[in-house]
C-alpha cells in the first residue's frame, strides 16, 4: 500500500518521499499489514477555507484522508495534491515544516494516527 512521507533532508528541509506498507495475504479477509504501534486515533474535520501556513508536524503520525482534497507544499518548493483514500506519514517534526491548504468547497475529514514513541 502506497504511503507518501513528508521528511526532513540532511539540511533540515522538508521533502516528499515515497514508501509502502507491505501487505500479506490473509485469505478471505484480504491482505493485511503487520500491527504497527500507535498511540491512538484523532478524528479531524477542517473547513473548506483551511489554509495552514508553514508548520512542522507535532509528532510522527499517519494522516489518512477520508474525503476532500488538500495541497501540501514542502520546503524544497514541491507542491502535491492529495485526496480521500490517500495515506501520508508526516515526519518533519523540526524546522520550517510544510504548508497545507484545502482545495474545494466542502469540509475535509481525516484521521490522525500518532505513532508510538520508540523506547529510550
C-alpha positions as CSV (number, residue, x, y, z in Angstrom):
1,X,0.0,0.0,0.0
2,X,1.5,3.4,-1.1
3,X,2.3,5.9,1.6
4,X,3.7,9.4,0.9
5,X,6.1,10.6,3.6
6,X,7.0,14.1,4.5
7,X,10.5,14.0,5.9
8,X,13.4,16.3,6.5
9,X,16.5,16.1,4.4
10,X,20.1,16.3,5.8
11,X,19.8,20.1,5.8
12,X,16.5,20.0,7.7
13,X,14.4,21.0,4.7
14,X,11.1,19.1,4.3
15,X,10.7,17.0,1.2
16,X,8.4,14.2,-0.1
17,X,9.5,10.6,-0.2
18,X,7.6,7.5,-1.4
19,X,7.2,4.4,0.7
20,X,4.9,1.5,1.0
21,X,3.4,-0.7,3.7
22,X,3.8,-4.5,3.0
23,X,0.6,-6.4,2.9
24,X,0.3,-10.2,3.3
25,X,-2.5,-12.4,2.2
26,X,-4.8,-13.5,5.0
27,X,-7.3,-15.4,2.9
28,X,-10.9,-14.4,2.8
29,X,-10.4,-11.3,5.0
30,X,-7.9,-9.8,2.5
31,X,-4.4,-8.5,2.7
32,X,-3.2,-7.1,6.0
33,X,-0.1,-5.3,7.2
34,X,1.7,-6.3,10.4
35,X,0.5,-4.5,13.5
36,X,2.0,-1.0,13.7
37,X,2.4,0.6,17.2
38,X,0.4,3.8,17.6
39,X,-0.7,6.0,20.5
40,X,-4.4,6.5,19.4
41,X,-6.6,8.0,16.7
42,X,-7.7,11.6,16.3
43,X,-10.7,12.4,14.2
44,X,-10.5,15.7,12.4
45,X,-12.7,17.9,10.2
46,X,-11.4,21.2,8.6
47,X,-13.4,23.8,6.9
48,X,-13.2,24.4,3.1
49,X,-11.1,27.6,3.6
50,X,-8.4,25.8,5.7
51,X,-5.0,27.3,4.9
52,X,-2.3,26.4,7.5
53,X,0.9,28.3,6.9
54,X,4.4,26.7,7.4
55,X,4.5,24.4,10.4
56,X,6.3,21.2,11.5
57,X,4.3,18.1,12.3
58,X,3.6,17.9,16.1
59,X,4.8,14.3,16.1
60,X,5.4,11.5,13.7
61,X,1.9,10.4,12.6
62,X,-0.1,8.9,9.8
63,X,-2.8,11.1,8.2
64,X,-5.5,9.1,6.4
65,X,-7.6,11.4,4.2
66,X,-11.2,10.2,4.3
67,X,-12.6,12.7,1.8
68,X,-11.9,16.1,0.3
69,X,-8.6,17.3,-1.2
70,X,-5.6,19.1,0.0
71,X,-2.4,20.7,-1.4
72,X,0.8,20.4,0.5
73,X,4.0,22.4,-0.2
74,X,7.3,21.2,1.3
75,X,10.5,23.2,1.9
76,X,12.0,22.2,-1.4
77,X,9.2,24.1,-3.2
78,X,7.5,21.0,-4.5
79,X,3.7,21.0,-4.3
80,X,1.5,17.9,-4.4
81,X,-2.3,17.3,-4.1
82,X,-3.8,14.5,-2.1
83,X,-7.5,13.3,-1.9
84,X,-9.7,11.0,0.1
85,X,-8.3,7.5,0.3
86,X,-4.6,8.5,0.4
87,X,-2.2,8.0,3.3
88,X,0.5,10.3,4.5
89,X,3.2,9.8,7.1
90,X,4.4,13.2,8.4
91,X,7.8,13.1,10.0
92,X,9.1,16.7,9.6
93,X,8.9,17.5,13.3
94,X,11.7,20.1,13.3
95,X,12.4,23.2,11.3
96,X,10.1,25.1,9.0
97,X,8.0,22.1,8.1
98,X,5.3,22.2,5.4
99,X,2.2,24.1,4.5
100,X,-1.3,22.7,3.9
101,X,-4.3,24.1,2.1
102,X,-7.7,22.7,1.4
103,X,-9.0,22.5,-2.2
104,X,-12.7,22.6,-3.0
105,X,-15.7,23.9,-1.2
106,X,-16.6,21.2,1.3
107,X,-15.2,20.3,4.7
108,X,-12.4,17.7,4.8
109,X,-12.3,14.8,7.1
110,X,-9.3,12.8,8.1
111,X,-7.8,10.6,10.8
112,X,-4.5,11.4,12.5
113,X,-2.7,8.3,14.0
114,X,0.2,9.4,16.2
115,X,3.0,6.8,16.2
116,X,4.2,5.3,19.5
117,X,7.5,6.7,20.6
118,X,10.5,4.4,20.4
119,X,11.8,3.4,23.8
120,X,14.7,5.5,25.0
